Amino acid sequence: MKLLRTVALDPSDTFVFDPAAEPGEWAVSGAFRFWGDDPEALQGKERSAFRGGFLGLKSWGWSTLVEVVEATGNDRAAVVKLLAQQLVDQFGAPDLATAWQAAEEEVAFVESLCNEATGALIAVHRTAKDGEIRESFRTLRSRDGGSRHQRAFAFLEAQDDEPPTSEVDLSDMTSERR
């Protein structure tokens, strides 16, 4: 069986979400976190989480990307247990039995998203229309077909003999160079 874990290819989630999930956490879609909210009224980081966040179960934080991973029956049971407890502690579920049922449904939904090969990354895009939250999922694959993911952005330090100039002539930048 396969489940989802959060992934951080760069530190951007820490700027986009409050809180950001830790890399490697078990994850679910998390759309239920917005039940009863008016998506049009969401602002800032909360709006970002609504539009494109997966819910990390341990931190109760958000991640832009999740990875499809192999899981055991024990892993699945642990995910259901963790989510059920979080639904009681964080979301105010009336009791663990009710939360357990909701957690089972959410984990079954996660399993339905895991039709891709192990290592595939998945992104979500959420919208609200006619009072319903709609989700679309996109699979991201590396160009070389490998399962190892690189950082989203890589920076190289340039070594020059000349220090950068602190003066910029904006008038010189207005004409197109040919």
Sequence and secondary structure as in RCSB ss.txt:
>XXXX:A:sequence
MKLLRTVALDPSDTFVFDPAAEPGEWAVSGAFRFWGDDPEALQGKERSAFRGGFLGLKSWGWSTLVEVVEATGND
RAAVVKLLAQQLVDQFGAPDLATAWQAAEEEVAFVESLCNEATGALIAVHRTAKDGEIRESFRTLRSRDGGSRHQ
RAFAFLEAQDDEPPTSEVDLSDMTSERR
>XXXX:A:secstr
 EEEEEE SSTTHHHHSSSB  TT BEE  GGGGTT  GGG  HHHHHHHHH EEETTT  EESEEEEEE  HHH
HHHHHHHHHHHHHHTT  S HHHHHHHHHHHHHHHHHH  S TT EEEEEEEEETTEEEEEEEEE  TT  S   
 S        SS   S   HHHHSS   
